[in-house]
Structure formats: C-alpha cells, structure tokens
Amino acid sequence: MEGNVELAAEPSVALVSGPDGLGTIGPLIADLGRILAPGGAAIFELDPDQAEAVRHRVGLVLPAAAVAILDDLAGLPRFVTVERARS
C-alpha cells in the first residue's frame, strides 16, 4: 500500500512516458545542445533503471560534456548530471 501512496504524489507524465520511459526527457536531452549554455549544468532525476540510457543519450548530444550518475540516499543510481564545457 505504501508504494501506491508514493506514486500518487507523482505527476502522471512521470509514471507513463513511452515504451522506454524516456518519452518526457528524451526531447529535452535531444535539445540540450541548444538550451544548455557553455559552462551550464543540468540534472535529471529518474528511475534507476534508466540512468545508463540517459547518460548514453546525453553523451551523444554533448560529447564534450562531463556526464555523471549520482546515487540517491538508498544507493540507487537516481540522478544524471551534465556539465557542459565552457567554450
């Protein structure tokens, strides 16, 4: 029952986002080259199962960026951070 309470707090788009779960942030990742300023940073919070896929996609869009996966307090890979290189 507790899991249902936790999910009830999430926006529905965060729970249903295409077959790979990246339907919402996929377009944002694809647009990082345009919207993220040199020296800028972005952080994505996501399902731990998506961390590697997101890191890979970001690397394709911004190959010179520093991309890292950070764990949450439970030790799960929960965040992908992106730091764009300064020009």
Beta strands, then each sheet from edge to edge (+ up, - down):
strand 1: 41-45
strand 2: 66-71
strand 3: 77-83
sheet 1: 1+ 3- 2+
end
